[in-house]
Amino acid sequence: MTELLWRVFYTRRDLPRPQTADPLIDTLWDLDEWLDDHKILDGTPYLISPDGRYDTQLNEYFTTELAGSPEDTQRAHASDLKLWLNFLWRSRNRTDWRHATPQDRAAYKQWRTADPRGPHVDWTTWDREVASVNSFYKWAVNPRRKYAAENPIVQRESRARHAHGRRGGGQTPAEASHTGPRKEVVWLTPRMYRTWRDVGLRGLTCEGLADRSFRGRFAARNGTYCDLMIRTGLRLCEQTSLSVFELPHPVPGQQNVRTWLPWRIAKWGSARWVYLPASSLKAVWDYVEMERAERSRTPATPACTTASGTRSSSPTAPSRSSWSTVSG
């Protein structure tokens, strides 16, 4: 029988209720109403213990401290915490996270990075996991909460300096590697980038000919998506959330056309003007109006087509939740 471990789930409204009567289900309040009352968005992670419990103190971290964080940040924290909690459950005699000790963390580091039976993660991954769990425990041991007696991650004085050369005086996790490639910047020349794009995304050889062994899909879309990102510096979550409503048309004689990035799709809510190169913008619209439109054409009722070609049969503009994206 497979052993149950900690699992990550994500909130979602409009879940179907069982057709058959169930005394337990009948006692539950309206879950959508509860999420609305607590202002919890869809996609917020929460963890369920191996014995099926919902730890209110643990999951409060996601609905308060991380409530305004980008979705990928929340998912990363949930995944890193799950790994740590599973180690405590499976390898440390089901120790509760509130009672974890520095000895538990030392054993966890040994297993994650050095044990032949462990996953042998690289230092960059380990440092990210340390930062996630350390952030959680700093929140949990705050005097206003006191959910945990101590942070099991040993701290040391930070060596970071202010602009004037003085030590910052803060603390940092002692178990972090401090050897990750934080300042290792690798540059691609424009020619190197174009070769990488053509070979990796568009299915061409280095000579610019069609590669018969290429098995990728949507080559034009992927190449156009990558070109727009490399020229604008948009983050993945931002560009993926763009709809035709934020996508301007090229203006004759202008090298760049600006568009407003709404705070709802901007990372950390940093709404701002974004300047789109005319050549990249033209390639995006060519894809939207020709190739993607051709792929999505069906004998349906007159529809509203989004940047990815998704159709809406409603005569009114679709809501933000139903808009498709530039990436298709």
C-alpha positions in Angstrom: 0.0 0.0 0.0 1.4 3.4 -1.0 2.2 5.6 2.0 0.5 8.9 2.0 2.6 12.0 2.4 2.0 15.8 2.5 0.2 17.0 -0.5 -0.3 20.4 -2.1 -3.7 21.5 -3.5 -4.9 24.8 -4.9 -8.2 26.6 -4.1 -10.8 26.6 -6.8 -14.3 27.9 -6.9 -17.4 26.3 -8.6 -16.4 22.8 -7.5 -19.2 20.2 -8.1 -21.0 18.8 -5.1 -21.7 15.1 -4.8 -25.1 14.1 -6.2 -25.8 11.6 -3.4 -26.7 12.8 0.1 -23.9 12.7 2.6 -24.3 13.8 6.3 -20.7 15.2 6.4 -21.0 17.2 3.1 -24.4 18.5 4.2 -22.9 20.1 7.3 -20.3 22.1 5.3 -20.9 25.7 4.5 -20.7 27.2 1.1 -17.0 26.9 0.2 -17.1 29.7 -2.5 -18.7 32.0 0.0 -16.0 31.2 2.6 -13.2 31.9 0.0 -14.9 35.2 -0.9 -15.3 36.2 2.8 -11.6 35.6 3.4 -10.6 37.2 0.1 -8.7 34.1 -1.0 -8.0 33.9 -4.7 -8.3 30.9 -6.9 -5.0 29.1 -7.2 -3.9 29.8 -3.6 -1.9 26.7 -2.4 -2.7 24.8 0.8 -1.2 21.6 2.3 -2.9 18.5 3.5 -1.1 16.3 6.0 -0.6 12.5 5.4 -3.5 11.8 7.9 -5.8 14.2 6.0 -5.7 17.2 8.3 -5.8 20.8 7.2 -3.3 22.6 9.4 -4.8 26.1 9.9 -1.6 27.6 11.3 0.5 26.2 8.5 -1.8 27.3 5.7 -2.4 30.7 7.2 1.1 31.5 5.8 -0.3 31.3 2.2 -3.5 33.3 2.9 -1.7 36.2 4.7 2.1 36.5 4.3 2.1 35.3 0.7 -1.4 36.5 -0.3 0.0 39.3 -2.6 2.9 37.3 -4.0 3.0 36.1 -7.6 1.5 32.7 -8.3 4.8 31.0 -9.2 6.3 32.3 -5.9 3.4 30.8 -3.9 3.8 27.5 -5.8 7.5 27.4 -5.1 7.1 28.0 -1.4 4.4 25.3 -1.2 6.6 22.8 -3.0 9.7 23.5 -0.9 7.6 23.3 2.4 6.1 20.0 1.2 9.6 18.5 0.7 10.6 19.5 4.2 7.4 18.3 5.9 7.6 15.0 4.1 11.2 14.5 5.4 10.0 15.2 8.9 7.2 12.7 8.5 9.0 9.9 6.8 12.6 10.2 8.1 12.3 12.0 11.5 9.6 9.9 13.2 6.7 12.1 12.1 8.1 15.2 13.8 5.7 18.1 13.8 7.0 21.2 12.0 6.5 23.2 15.2 9.0 21.0 17.0 11.7 20.7 14.3 15.3 21.2 15.5 18.6 22.3 14.0 19.5 18.6 14.1 16.6 17.8 11.8 17.8 20.5 9.4 21.3 19.1 9.4 20.0 15.7 8.5 17.8 17.2 5.8 20.7 19.0 4.2 22.8 15.8 4.3 20.0 13.9 2.6 19.2 16.5 0.0 22.7 17.4 -1.1 25.1 14.5 -0.1 23.4 11.2 0.7 23.9 8.7 -2.1 20.3 7.7 -1.6 19.1 11.3 -1.8 18.2 13.5 -4.8 21.6 15.3 -4.9 20.1 18.7 -5.7 22.5 21.4 -6.9 23.4 24.3 -4.6 21.2 26.8 -6.4 18.1 24.6 -5.7 19.2 24.0 -2.2 19.6 27.7 -1.5 16.2 28.5 -2.9 14.6 25.8 -0.6 16.5 27.2 2.4 15.2 30.7 1.7 11.6 29.4 1.3 11.6 27.4 4.6 13.5 30.1 6.4 10.9 32.7 5.3 8.1 30.5 6.6 9.7 30.0 10.0 10.5 33.6 10.5 6.9 34.3 10.0 5.8 31.4 12.3 8.0 32.4 15.2 7.0 36.0 15.1 5.9 37.1 18.7 2.5 38.0 17.4 1.9 34.4 16.4 4.3 32.1 18.2 3.2 29.1 16.1 6.7 27.6 16.6 9.0 28.0 19.5 12.1 28.5 17.4 13.4 28.6 13.9 15.2 25.3 13.3 17.4 27.0 10.6 20.5 28.3 12.4 21.3 31.9 11.6 24.6 33.8 11.3 25.4 37.4 10.9 25.1 38.5 7.3 28.3 39.6 5.5 26.3 41.9 3.2 27.4 45.5 3.3 25.7 48.8 2.9 26.6 51.2 0.1 29.1 52.9 2.4 30.9 49.7 3.2 29.5 48.9 6.6 28.1 45.6 7.6 24.3 45.3 7.2 23.9 43.8 10.7 21.1 41.4 9.5 21.1 37.6 9.8 21.1 34.9 7.1 20.7 31.1 7.1 24.0 29.4 8.1 23.1 26.3 6.2 22.9 28.1 2.8 25.7 27.1 0.5 26.8 30.7 -0.3 28.5 29.3 -3.3 25.7 29.5 -5.9 26.4 31.3 -9.2 24.7 34.5 -8.1 26.8 36.8 -10.3 27.6 34.4 -13.1 26.1 36.2 -16.1 26.3 34.5 -19.4 25.6 36.7 -22.5 24.3 35.6 -25.9 25.1 37.8 -28.9 22.2 38.5 -31.2 23.5 36.0 -33.7 23.8 33.3 -31.0 20.3 34.0 -29.8 18.8 33.7 -33.3 20.6 30.4 -33.8 19.3 29.1 -30.5 15.7 30.3 -31.4 15.8 28.8 -34.9 17.2 25.5 -33.9 15.5 25.0 -30.6 12.0 26.6 -31.3 11.5 26.9 -35.0 12.8 23.5 -36.1 15.6 24.7 -38.5 19.2 23.6 -38.9 22.1 25.9 -38.3 22.1 26.5 -42.1 18.5 27.8 -41.9 16.9 24.7 -43.6 14.0 22.7 -42.2 15.1 20.0 -39.8 13.2 16.8 -40.6 14.0 15.4 -37.2 12.3 18.3 -35.4 9.2 17.1 -33.5 8.2 20.4 -31.8 4.8 21.9 -32.2 3.7 25.5 -32.8 7.1 26.6 -34.1 5.9 30.0 -35.3 4.1 30.8 -32.1 7.0 29.8 -29.9 9.5 31.8 -31.9 7.3 34.9 -31.9 6.7 34.6 -28.2 10.4 34.3 -27.4 11.3 37.3 -29.7 8.8 39.5 -27.9 10.1 38.5 -24.5 13.7 39.0 -25.4 13.0 42.5 -26.8 10.7 43.7 -24.0 12.0 42.1 -20.8 8.5 41.0 -19.8 8.3 38.3 -17.2 6.9 34.9 -18.2 3.7 35.4 -16.1 3.2 38.9 -17.5 3.6 38.1 -21.2 1.6 34.9 -20.8 -1.3 36.9 -19.4 -1.4 39.5 -22.2 -4.6 39.5 -24.3 -5.5 41.3 -27.5 -6.9 44.1 -25.3 -3.3 45.0 -24.2 -1.8 44.4 -27.6 -1.5 47.6 -29.8 -1.1 47.6 -33.6 2.1 48.8 -35.2 2.1 52.5 -36.0 3.7 53.5 -39.3 7.0 55.4 -38.8 7.4 54.4 -35.1 10.1 51.9 -34.1 8.4 51.2 -30.7 4.8 51.2 -29.6 3.9 51.5 -26.0 1.1 49.6 -24.2 -0.1 49.7 -20.6 0.6 46.6 -18.5 -2.3 46.4 -16.0 -1.5 45.8 -12.3 -3.6 42.7 -12.2 -1.2 40.8 -14.6 2.0 42.6 -13.6 4.3 40.8 -11.2 4.1 42.4 -7.8 1.3 44.6 -9.2 3.9 46.8 -10.9 1.7 48.3 -13.6 3.8 50.2 -16.1 4.2 51.3 -19.7 5.9 48.6 -21.9 7.5 49.5 -25.2 7.0 46.9 -27.9 9.4 46.9 -31.0 7.4 47.4 -34.2 9.0 44.3 -35.8 8.1 42.0 -32.9 4.6 43.5 -32.7 4.1 42.9 -36.4 5.2 39.3 -36.0 2.7 38.8 -33.2 -0.2 40.2 -35.1 0.7 38.2 -38.2 0.6 35.1 -36.1 -2.7 36.1 -34.4 -4.5 37.1 -37.6 -3.2 34.4 -40.0 -1.7 31.2 -38.6 -3.5 31.1 -35.3 -6.8 32.2 -36.8 -6.5 29.5 -39.4 -5.8 26.8 -36.8 -8.8 27.8 -34.7 -11.3 28.4 -37.4 -14.4 26.3 -36.8 -18.0 26.6 -38.2 -19.2 28.2 -35.0 -21.3 31.3 -34.4 -19.6 34.7 -34.8 -17.0 34.9 -32.1 -14.6 37.1 -30.4 -11.0 35.9 -31.1 -8.3 36.5 -28.5 -4.6 36.9 -29.1 -4.2 33.1 -29.1 -7.2 32.5 -31.3 -9.5 31.2 -28.6 -13.1 32.0 -29.6 -16.0 33.2 -27.5 -19.5 32.9 -28.8 -20.8 35.6 -26.5 -21.6 38.9 -28.4 -20.0 40.9 -25.5 -16.4 41.1 -24.6 -15.2 38.1 -22.5 -14.3 38.5 -18.9 -10.6 38.6 -17.9 -10.9 35.0 -16.6 -11.9 33.8 -20.0 -9.4 35.8 -22.1 -6.8 33.7 -23.8 -3.2 34.9 -24.2 -0.6 35.9 -26.7 1.2 32.7 -26.1 -1.8 30.6 -27.3 
